[in-house]
């Protein structure tokens, strides 16, 4: 076990910052926000890694349009899949290890824990500025396993994603309690799906109400990183695995993503 | 009434149970690191069993026997006519939208308490014919979070199915967290001695969601849970100002319609995204009663009128109209949203000795 711990440190030794993306609620856009933050960091000239530990529903491979590549082994472990020639965005996902994409991972806790321990320690990330960890919803086996294994190296903190409605912020409040109990710093709260601008009449409708994320940040004394509107162009981009920043650099949605990423980067670097 | 039957012949049941126990790491919380599983051939005999306090018990073969709770649950639920699971591989697609509506209503009331009687916990009645039981009720504060691993969650689910005094019911609808993990396996396993009508699967139109939902369908097939049908939620958005329709979550791969055609499953309906639904959920008001003119309301009525889905009539009407239409049907919902489960306070653990 001791040797394992050293290896673990070895593979993460050159990773400067580790950020978890958490949400108590499912389907609020954790994977979308993770993907967009990673792309924004990449455009800012950083080397970024994404670890997708959502065992039951890995979405990132599709969002980055990497398909289902074979994962290669090297001396120090699995080689992550690079999304660009410059190797500035690396990705490792359980989705890569499944033979059939429709196959369900029907695992109980202990098996998931073992898989995550391996995903955390056996990926040869190399040198990274930021490693983003995309998690499944909740506060259970996966989260504990990620924390236990990453702790040996470092965890800078967590970004919490919520949608504005009370049903979602209610779940995220519990996620905040999880962070407090496990001693994870909350880097900030992102409100996703904030408002929808009708493409026909430009009327902005707050489908899932508005301001819940900011209110929650105030209530719990956390940093509010910003809100991302509900944008069909963004959902289409992640569906087709296109780089939203490249396709729509002038959109309001991109400017909010980019400002969130800058605030986050600053807070990581000043730490 | 089209009711699907889950074939639970004795042999199949045994096979499923033994598979569940060997392949699905049925190990207790305090087991040693390489515990072979209490039900495996190696139980109590493997090298890692040395020094485990349960070694003798495991070696005696007690662990291989099926959990007696399965039989007890079967007996307890014999007065429930229909049992339906609401599933989705993807989070946030709307499984709990309606359940949450109820939970919120109760939470804002603040006076509802779960009582314990001689027969077990009493569910909370929100209408004469609609009762719910949620882990959320057992919380003391909205911030509570307990960080539970699988085995503890399973214990809680068992307790919910066995120890809640359901009484005479027409329908029991079980809301589940996203995924295909402990909670889902446990519910299916614990309900294996009773008749389960099947699962209703909820998805949103985009491929990112469908790819998770296909896994859930595969899960149902693996555990032999019949699928009643698929509902596509958030299909389109109707602008409240100009009434034009836009697609926020584009069905790039053909949406639920194509998936259902490919997998030969009934598509029960497509529900548009209406901001007023989210709002009434947040405020705990019944949506169909509040905004009967919404295009979404129309679709609900189409779904509930579809022959394949008498259950949906109860599902939506039960929750949204609560008794409208004079149905003398009693429904009970178990809310098992992961977070609610997690939030079940650590303090309560002692009280109910989990």
Contacts between the chains, C-beta under 8 A, distances in Angstrom:
chain1	res1	chain2	res2	distance
A	24	B	145	7.8
A	24	B	339	4.5
A	25	B	91	6.6
A	25	B	92	6.0
A	25	B	339	7.2
A	26	B	90	6.7
A	26	B	91	1.1
A	26	B	92	4.5
A	26	B	93	7.8
A	26	B	177	7.6
A	26	B	178	4.4
A	27	B	90	5.9
A	27	B	91	4.2
A	27	B	92	1.7
A	27	B	93	5.7
A	27	B	178	7.6
A	27	B	204	7.5
A	27	B	209	7.5
A	28	B	91	7.6
A	28	B	92	5.6
A	31	B	208	7.5
A	55	B	181	8.0
A	56	B	89	6.5
A	56	B	178	7.2
A	56	B	179	3.7
A	56	B	180	5.2
A	56	B	181	6.1
A	56	B	212	7.2
A	56	B	215	6.8
A	57	B	89	5.5
A	57	B	90	6.0
A	57	B	91	7.8
A	57	B	178	7.0
A	57	B	179	6.8
A	57	B	211	7.6
A	57	B	212	3.7
A	57	B	215	6.9
A	59	B	208	5.1
A	59	B	211	7.4
A	59	B	212	7.3
A	62	B	207	6.8
A	62	B	208	5.9
A	62	B	211	6.7
A	63	B	208	6.9
A	101	B	211	6.7
A	101	B	214	7.9
A	102	B	211	7.7
A	102	B	214	4.3
A	102	B	215	6.2
A	102	B	217	7.9
A	102	B	218	5.6
A	103	B	215	6.9
A	103	B	218	6.3
A	104	B	89	7.7
A	104	B	180	4.6
A	104	B	215	4.0
A	104	B	216	6.8
A	104	B	218	4.3
A	104	B	219	4.2
A	104	B	222	6.8
A	105	B	180	6.5
A	105	B	215	7.2
A	106	B	24	7.2
A	106	B	180	4.9
A	106	B	181	7.3
A	106	B	184	7.7
A	106	B	185	6.6
A	106	B	219	5.8
A	106	B	222	6.5
A	106	B	223	7.9
A	107	B	24	7.3
A	107	B	25	7.5
A	107	B	181	6.4
A	108	B	24	5.0
A	108	B	25	4.9
A	108	B	26	7.3
A	108	B	150	5.0
A	108	B	181	6.7
A	108	B	182	5.1
A	108	B	185	6.5
A	109	B	25	7.5
A	109	B	149	4.9
A	109	B	150	2.9
A	109	B	151	7.0
A	109	B	181	7.6
A	109	B	182	5.8
A	110	B	25	4.5
A	110	B	27	5.8
A	110	B	150	7.1
A	111	B	24	7.8
A	111	B	25	5.1
A	112	B	181	7.1
A	113	B	149	7.9
A	136	B	91	7.8
A	136	B	178	7.5
A	136	B	179	6.6
A	137	B	91	4.6
A	137	B	92	7.8
A	137	B	177	7.4
A	137	B	178	6.2
A	137	B	338	6.5
A	137	B	339	7.5
A	138	B	177	6.7
A	138	B	338	4.0
A	138	B	339	6.0
A	138	B	342	6.3
A	139	B	145	5.5
A	139	B	147	5.0
A	139	B	338	7.9
A	139	B	339	7.1
A	139	B	342	4.8
A	140	B	147	7.1
A	140	B	148	6.4
A	140	B	149	6.7
A	140	B	150	7.6
A	140	B	153	7.4
A	140	B	338	6.6
A	140	B	342	6.6
A	141	B	149	5.2
A	141	B	150	5.8
A	141	B	181	7.9
A	141	B	182	7.7
A	143	B	147	7.4
A	144	B	147	6.3
A	144	B	149	6.7
A	163	B	92	7.6
A	165	B	278	5.1
A	165	B	279	8.0
A	165	B	281	7.2
A	165	B	282	5.1
A	166	B	104	7.3
A	166	B	282	4.4
A	167	B	96	7.7
A	167	B	97	7.8
A	167	B	100	4.9
A	167	B	104	7.0
A	167	B	278	7.8
A	167	B	281	5.9
A	167	B	282	6.1
A	168	B	92	7.9
A	170	B	142	6.0
A	171	B	337	7.8
A	171	B	339	4.4
A	173	B	142	5.8
A	173	B	143	5.1
A	174	B	142	7.8
A	174	B	143	6.6
A	174	B	144	6.6
A	174	B	145	3.9
A	174	B	339	5.2
A	174	B	342	6.4
A	174	B	343	5.0
A	175	B	145	7.0
A	175	B	339	7.7
A	176	B	143	7.2
A	176	B	145	8.0
A	177	B	143	5.0
A	177	B	144	6.6
A	177	B	145	3.8
A	178	B	145	4.8
A	178	B	147	5.8
A	178	B	342	7.6
A	181	B	145	7.0
A	181	B	147	6.5
A	182	B	147	7.1
A	196	B	237	6.6
A	196	B	248	6.4
A	198	B	239	4.0
A	198	B	241	6.7
A	198	B	242	6.3
A	198	B	244	6.8
A	198	B	246	6.5
A	199	B	246	5.5
A	200	B	239	6.2
A	200	B	242	5.1
A	200	B	244	4.0
A	200	B	246	7.0
A	201	B	239	6.2
A	201	B	241	5.5
A	201	B	242	3.9
A	201	B	244	7.0
A	203	B	239	6.0
A	203	B	240	7.6
A	203	B	241	4.1
A	203	B	242	6.8
A	205	B	237	7.9
A	205	B	239	6.5
A	205	B	240	6.0
A	205	B	241	7.7
A	205	B	275	5.5
A	206	B	275	6.5
A	207	B	237	7.0
A	207	B	248	7.9
A	207	B	273	6.1
A	207	B	275	4.4
A	207	B	278	6.2
A	208	B	275	7.5
A	208	B	278	4.8
A	209	B	275	7.9
A	209	B	278	6.4
A	209	B	279	6.3
A	209	B	282	6.4
A	230	B	248	5.9
A	232	B	246	6.4
A	232	B	247	6.3
A	232	B	248	5.1
A	232	B	249	7.8
A	232	B	250	6.6
A	235	B	206	6.2
A	235	B	248	6.3
A	235	B	249	5.3
A	235	B	250	6.4
A	236	B	250	5.3
A	236	B	252	7.2
A	238	B	208	6.5
A	239	B	206	5.3
A	239	B	207	5.7
A	239	B	208	6.1
A	239	B	250	6.3
A	239	B	252	4.6
A	240	B	252	6.4
